Amino acid sequence: MQCYLITDHRRLFREGEPYTEATAIRRLVALAQFAAKKGINYLQLREKDWSARQLTEVAAAMTAVLAGTRTRLLVNDRFDVALAARAHGVHLTTRSLPAKIVRQCVPSGFLIAVSTHNRREIAEAEGFADFAVCGPVFPSGDKPVLGLEAFAELARTTSLPLFALGGIGPDQAAHVRQAGAAGIAAIRAFAKEFLASSNLDT
């Protein structure tokens, strides 16, 4: 099953550890190395509160680390940043430009992923996106839960590969696979594993 790691720089610090932006940047690059070592298929740089300049610099550094590996870097929302940083693609949210429009603005081979929650959003991306992330399948945060049965129904009605997101750990992976998921997407689970397996600097 394919894996999609989504970043959150705030989760790359252990409890009580002081935060600095410089450390966050180093750890995001280290996270890219971690993803490549694990053979993770996709890595989304999802730092919504960072400027375009910050995102471009970090994305470029992460892309360089991933050169020659199977892991592909996608930048959340900003396909212009992804292009400037020579990243592999973009992840479009429900508030981003539609995949149909973005596809006309990017070169061949540029990856487009989309966030989806229902059949309408999936249908709008079909033929333009490479895959979709759909959920939350299980309880995660305060968002309405889609549920495993509804996810399975969506997977049956589209040719677009669907990645299951939301409350997915090792115990849930087998269930979403049986429901038709092409892969799993996660933030917390991968961040926790990264922290547990890394000798982090300060």
Sequence and secondary structure as in RCSB ss.txt:
>XXXX:A:sequence
MQCYLITDHRRLFREGEPYTEATAIRRLVALAQFAAKKGINYLQLREKDWSARQLTEVAAAMTAVLAGTRTRLLV
NDRFDVALAARAHGVHLTTRSLPAKIVRQCVPSGFLIAVSTHNRREIAEAEGFADFAVCGPVFPSGDKPVLGLEA
FAELARTTSLPLFALGGIGPDQAAHVRQAGAAGIAAIRAFAKEFLASSNLDT
>XXXX:A:secstr
 EEEEE  GGGGS TT    HHHHHHHHHHHHHHHHHHT SEEEE  TTS HHHHHHHHHHHHHHHTTSS EEEE
ES HHHHHHTT SEEEE TTS  HHHHHTTS TT EEEEEESSHHHHHHHTTT SEEEE  SS  TTS    HHH
HHHHHHT SS EEEESS  HHHHHHHHHTT SEEEESHHHHHHHHHH     
